[in-house]
Amino acid sequence: MGVTFSPSAQPPVEKAAPASESDDPNPGDRAMLHRTELTRTYPCANCGSQLAFDPASQKLRCPSCGNYAEISAPREQIVAHDLASAMAQLREWQAEDAGPQLTGDHEVKCQNCGGTTAFAGTLTATRCPYCATPIQRDDVYNAPARLPVDGVLPFRIDEKTGRSLVEKWVSGRWFAPSDFKKYKRLGSFASVYHAYFTYDAETSTWYTGEQGIEYTVQVGRDDDGDPIYETRVNWYPVSGQVDNEFADLPVLANTEIDRSRVKALEPWPIAEAISYSPEYLAGHLARTYDQDAEQAFPEARQQMESAIESTVRADIGGDQQRIHDLRSTWNQLAYKHVLLPIWLLTVVYGDKPFQVYINGLTGEVSGERPWSKVKLFFAILAAVLVIVAIIAIFVATRHPHTTPTHHYSPPPATHHR
């Protein structure tokens, strides 16, 4: 399929200025900024403990004293960026500004206890392993050579609900080992914001092909004299043009994760995403993207092209369709960079990790589990026995056993004269 890009008339993404001691992008944010480590924490104004975003109340909550604090950032809808112009600008920034090491292994000093906290790979928010203080890196999302986060879908499923969903999901796996079900209470359970790019596009596609109209002809008769029919197709050349519109098509931008399992968590209510604020990440893990908006786009394009082909087939009509050529023009191609919430349960069973994912908004569950060979054996054996029993009943019904009947005929009488 030929693809041409037509940038829309949208302003380019503005380059973020380096943060200073007094320059906070969100002045109402309750975070304590640690400029030496380029991190932020959220101390409770009531007791000094650490606040965390609470899915149930949609506020910051202190787990120590129960104090609540409102999210200071306004809940605004987000807007998309033109993909071509934004990526051209990003490549310029990357060429002129090497900047600090933003991904890979990175260690910071916890400002609460002094312990060392490691940020591995694309991790941008975690907890101190010594005092459990939620810590966020403040140098990634605002970095000049990175695409800024546009929006976030905050968690709505809390940990208690998430564990209940996992309990139900695991209990429903009939052929999982019985002892595996005990591990669901012992596994690592974490709430993680993963990076996504969502794509909008308007396409116009010109096509050529053929429309097939089926008809039936009699080609003979069988041994009983009944007619035999065959379906044939008449093909007619066609051409035309169709339009498609795509909105908020999500693509996961993190690579070290089971994409097929996470894909099963869709759909995501992207239209409900609100403007990003680091307050929503407080107390949760978060990852920045491994693939930028241009690198992640081929997956979205593949889905769009599949939808375009379906539209073309519907436009051709008939009983069957052949497509010879498609040429698409992509207009208003835009993206949003959003963080989406996923609960992750990791269970190590038989020296192998098994992971279960939960959509942090809808509660949809997707995961992997081990299989019990014993349960599978007995299930197959039971199925075979049932099939054998059905066949035996069928045979007995079709060919009933009858006891032969013997008729006695006396010999003819002999007449003596």
C-alpha positions in Angstrom: 0.0 0.0 0.0 1.5 3.3 -1.0 1.7 5.9 1.8 2.2 9.6 1.6 2.3 12.0 4.5 0.5 15.3 4.5 1.3 17.3 7.7 -1.6 19.2 9.2 -1.3 22.8 10.1 -0.6 22.4 13.8 2.1 24.3 15.7 5.2 22.3 16.5 5.9 21.0 20.0 7.6 23.7 22.1 11.0 22.8 23.4 11.0 22.5 27.2 13.4 24.9 29.1 15.6 23.4 31.7 14.1 23.4 35.2 15.6 25.8 37.8 15.2 25.9 41.5 12.2 28.2 41.3 10.8 27.0 38.0 8.1 24.4 38.7 5.8 23.5 35.8 3.0 23.1 38.3 3.3 25.7 41.1 0.3 24.1 43.0 2.0 20.7 43.0 2.6 19.5 46.5 5.8 17.7 45.5 9.1 18.4 47.2 11.6 18.9 44.4 15.1 17.6 45.1 17.3 19.5 42.6 20.5 17.7 43.4 19.0 14.4 42.5 16.5 15.7 40.0 13.7 13.8 41.9 10.5 14.7 43.6 8.6 13.2 46.6 5.2 14.1 48.2 5.4 14.6 51.9 2.2 14.7 53.9 1.5 18.2 55.4 -0.2 16.6 58.4 2.4 14.0 59.5 5.3 14.1 57.2 4.8 10.7 55.8 4.6 10.2 52.0 1.4 10.8 50.0 0.3 8.4 47.2 -2.3 8.7 44.5 -5.4 6.9 45.7 -7.5 5.3 42.9 -10.7 5.2 45.0 -10.8 8.9 45.9 -8.8 10.2 42.9 -6.8 12.3 45.4 -3.5 12.1 47.1 -3.8 10.1 50.3 -1.4 9.5 53.3 -1.3 5.8 54.3 -0.1 6.8 57.7 -2.6 9.3 59.0 -5.3 9.0 56.3 -5.0 12.7 55.3 -6.3 13.6 51.8 -4.9 16.2 49.5 -6.6 17.4 46.3 -4.8 17.0 43.0 -3.7 20.6 42.2 -3.4 20.1 38.4 -6.5 21.1 36.4 -8.3 18.1 34.7 -8.1 19.3 31.1 -8.5 17.3 27.9 -5.4 16.8 25.8 -4.6 17.7 22.2 -2.8 15.8 19.5 0.5 16.8 17.9 1.2 16.6 14.1 3.5 13.6 13.8 5.7 14.8 11.0 6.5 18.2 12.3 6.9 17.0 15.9 9.4 14.3 15.0 11.4 16.7 12.7 11.7 19.0 15.7 12.6 16.2 18.0 15.4 15.0 15.7 16.8 18.5 15.7 16.9 18.7 19.5 18.5 15.3 19.7 21.2 16.3 17.2 22.1 19.6 19.0 21.6 18.5 22.7 23.2 15.3 23.9 21.8 16.0 27.5 22.1 13.7 30.5 21.7 9.9 30.4 17.9 9.6 30.7 17.4 5.9 30.3 19.4 2.9 31.4 20.5 2.1 35.0 20.5 5.3 37.1 20.9 5.6 40.9 19.6 8.4 43.1 19.9 9.2 46.8 16.7 9.0 48.8 16.1 12.3 50.4 14.1 10.7 53.2 16.5 8.0 54.5 19.7 8.5 52.5 19.5 5.0 50.9 20.3 4.4 47.3 17.4 3.9 44.9 18.0 2.3 41.5 16.0 3.3 38.4 16.6 0.5 35.8 15.9 0.9 32.1 13.0 3.2 31.4 11.7 3.3 35.0 10.8 6.8 36.0 8.9 6.3 39.3 9.5 3.8 42.0 9.8 3.4 45.8 12.9 3.5 48.0 13.7 -0.1 48.9 14.6 1.0 52.4 11.9 3.3 53.6 9.3 2.8 50.8 9.2 6.6 50.0 7.7 7.1 46.5 10.4 8.8 44.3 10.0 10.2 40.8 12.7 11.1 38.4 12.1 14.7 37.4 14.6 14.9 34.5 13.0 12.5 32.0 9.5 13.8 31.1 10.7 17.4 30.7 14.0 16.6 29.0 14.5 18.6 25.7 15.5 15.5 23.7 12.4 13.5 24.8 8.7 13.8 23.7 6.8 15.2 26.7 3.9 13.4 28.2 0.6 14.9 27.1 -1.9 13.0 29.2 -2.7 10.3 31.7 -5.5 7.9 32.5 -5.3 7.7 36.4 -5.8 4.4 38.1 -9.4 3.6 39.1 -8.8 0.0 40.2 -7.2 0.0 43.6 -5.0 -2.8 45.0 -7.8 -4.6 46.9 -10.0 -4.7 43.8 -7.1 -5.7 41.7 -6.2 -8.7 43.9 -9.9 -9.7 43.9 -9.9 -9.7 40.1 -6.7 -11.8 40.0 -8.3 -14.2 42.5 -11.3 -14.7 40.3 -9.2 -15.0 37.2 -6.8 -17.6 38.7 -9.6 -19.6 40.2 -11.2 -19.9 36.8 -8.1 -21.6 35.3 -9.4 -25.2 35.5 -6.3 -26.8 34.3 -3.8 -24.8 36.3 -1.9 -26.8 39.1 -3.8 -26.6 42.4 -0.7 -25.4 44.2 -0.2 -22.6 41.7 -3.5 -21.0 42.9 -1.9 -20.5 46.3 0.9 -18.4 44.8 -1.5 -15.7 43.7 -1.4 -14.4 47.2 2.4 -14.4 47.4 3.4 -13.0 44.1 4.7 -9.5 43.5 1.8 -7.1 42.8 2.6 -3.7 41.3 0.8 -0.7 39.8 2.6 0.6 36.7 2.0 3.5 34.3 3.1 2.3 30.9 4.0 4.7 28.0 1.6 4.6 25.0 1.3 6.7 21.8 -2.2 7.0 20.4 -2.7 8.0 16.7 -5.3 9.9 14.8 -5.4 9.9 11.0 -7.7 10.7 8.1 -7.0 8.6 4.9 -8.1 8.7 1.3 -7.5 5.5 -0.6 -7.8 4.8 -4.3 -8.1 1.2 -5.4 -8.5 -1.1 -8.3 -9.8 -4.6 -8.1 -12.6 -7.0 -9.1 -16.1 -7.8 -7.9 -17.1 -11.4 -7.8 -20.7 -12.5 -8.3 -21.4 -16.1 -7.5 -23.8 -18.3 -9.5 -24.7 -21.9 -9.4 -24.8 -24.4 -12.2 -25.7 -28.1 -12.4 -22.8 -30.2 -13.4 -24.3 -33.7 -13.3 -26.2 -36.2 -11.1 -25.1 -38.5 -8.4 -25.7 -42.3 -8.2 -29.2 -41.7 -6.8 -30.1 -39.4 -9.6 -30.0 -36.2 -7.6 -28.5 -33.1 -9.3 -25.0 -32.0 -8.4 -24.4 -28.2 -8.3 -21.2 -26.2 -8.4 -20.7 -22.6 -7.4 -18.8 -20.4 -9.9 -17.9 -16.8 -10.0 -18.2 -14.1 -12.6 -15.5 -11.3 -12.1 -16.0 -7.7 -13.0 -13.3 -5.0 -12.9 -13.9 -2.2 -10.4 -12.2 0.9 -9.1 -13.0 3.6 -6.6 -12.0 5.7 -3.6 -12.8 5.4 0.1 -12.2 7.5 3.2 -11.3 6.3 6.7 -11.0 8.2 9.9 -9.0 6.9 12.9 -9.0 8.3 16.4 -7.0 7.4 19.5 -5.5 4.1 18.2 -3.2 3.0 21.1 0.3 1.5 20.6 2.4 0.3 23.6 5.7 2.2 23.6 7.5 -0.1 26.0 9.4 -3.2 24.6 10.2 -5.4 27.6 6.6 -6.6 28.2 4.3 -9.2 26.8 2.7 -7.2 24.1 0.0 -9.8 23.2 -1.1 -10.1 26.8 -1.2 -6.3 27.2 -3.1 -6.0 23.8 -5.8 -8.1 25.3 -6.5 -5.4 27.9 -8.0 -3.1 25.2 -10.1 -1.1 24.7 -8.8 1.9 26.6 -11.0 4.9 27.0 -8.4 7.3 25.6 -11.0 10.1 25.2 -11.2 10.3 29.0 -7.4 11.0 29.3 -6.6 14.2 31.1 -3.6 16.5 31.0 -0.5 15.0 32.6 0.6 15.8 36.2 3.3 13.9 38.1 0.9 13.8 41.1 -1.0 10.9 39.5 2.2 8.9 39.5 2.8 9.4 43.3 3.1 6.0 44.9 3.1 4.0 41.7 5.7 2.8 39.2 6.0 4.4 35.8 8.0 3.9 32.7 9.0 6.3 29.9 8.9 5.1 26.3 11.4 2.8 24.6 10.1 3.7 21.1 9.2 7.3 20.2 6.1 8.2 18.2 7.7 7.6 14.9 9.2 4.3 15.8 5.9 3.0 17.3 3.8 4.2 14.3 4.3 1.1 12.1 2.2 -1.0 14.4 -0.6 1.5 14.2 -0.2 1.8 10.5 -0.6 -2.0 10.1 -3.9 -1.8 12.0 -5.0 1.1 10.0 -4.2 -0.6 6.7 -6.1 -3.7 7.8 -9.2 -1.5 8.5 -8.7 0.3 5.1 -8.7 -3.0 3.3 -11.9 -4.0 5.0 -13.5 -0.7 3.9 -12.4 -1.3 0.3 -13.8 -4.8 0.3 -17.1 -3.4 1.6 -17.1 -0.8 -1.1 -16.4 -3.3 -3.9 -19.3 -5.4 -2.7 -20.5 -8.6 -4.4 -19.9 -12.1 -3.1 -16.1 -12.0 -3.4 -13.5 -9.4 -3.8 -10.1 -9.1 -5.4 -7.9 -6.1 -4.6 -5.1 -5.3 -7.1 -3.8 -2.0 -6.0 -4.3 0.4 -3.0 -2.9 3.9 -2.8 -3.5 5.9 0.4 -2.9 9.5 1.3 -2.5 10.1 5.1 -3.9 13.4 6.3 -4.0 14.9 9.7 -1.6 12.3 11.0 -1.2 13.1 14.7 -0.3 11.5 18.0 -0.7 11.9 21.8 1.8 10.6 24.4 -0.1 9.1 27.3 0.5 7.0 30.4 -1.9 4.1 30.9 -2.4 2.2 34.2 -1.7 -1.5 34.5 -1.6 -3.7 37.5 0.9 -6.5 37.2 1.1 -9.7 39.2 4.3 -11.8 38.9 4.3 -15.3 40.3 7.4 -17.5 40.1 6.2 -21.1 39.9 8.5 -24.0 39.0 11.4 -21.5 38.6 9.5 -19.8 35.8 7.8 -16.4 36.1 4.2 -16.1 35.2 2.6 -12.7 34.8 -1.0 -11.5 35.0 -2.0 -8.0 33.7 -5.1 -6.0 34.8 -6.4 -2.9 33.0 -6.2 -0.3 35.8 -9.5 1.3 34.5 -11.8 -1.4 33.3 -10.6 -4.4 35.3 -10.0 -6.5 32.2 -7.6 -9.4 33.0 -5.0 -11.1 30.7 -2.3 -13.4 31.7 -0.4 -16.6 31.5 -0.5 -19.6 33.8 1.1 -23.1 34.0 -0.8 -26.2 32.9 -1.3 -29.3 35.1 -0.3 -32.4 33.1 -2.2 -34.6 35.5 -5.5 -32.6 35.1 -5.0 -32.5 31.3 -4.5 -36.3 31.2 -7.6 -37.1 33.2 -9.6 -34.5 31.2 -8.5 -36.1 27.9 -9.2 -39.6 29.3 -12.7 -38.5 30.4 -13.4 -37.0 26.9 -12.2 -40.2 25.2 -14.4 -42.3 27.4 -17.4 -40.1 26.7 -16.8 -40.4 22.9 -16.5 -44.2 23.2 -19.7 -44.4 25.2 -21.6 -42.2 22.6 -20.3 -44.4 19.7 -21.3 -47.6 21.5 -24.8 -46.2 22.1 -25.1 -45.1 18.5 -24.0 -48.5 17.2 -26.4 -50.3 19.6 -29.3 -48.1 18.4 -28.6 -48.6 14.7 -28.0 -52.3 14.9 -30.2 -53.8 17.8 -29.3 -57.3 18.9 -32.1 -59.7 18.3 -32.3 -63.4 19.4 -33.0 -65.6 16.3 -36.3 -67.4 16.3 -36.5 -71.1 15.4 -39.7 -72.3 13.8 -40.5 -76.1 14.1 -42.3 -77.6 11.2 -43.4 -81.3 11.7 -42.6 -83.7 9.0 -45.4 -84.5 6.6 -47.7 -87.3 7.8 -47.3 -90.8 6.3 -50.5 -92.5 5.2 -50.5 -96.3 5.2 -53.0 -98.2 3.1 
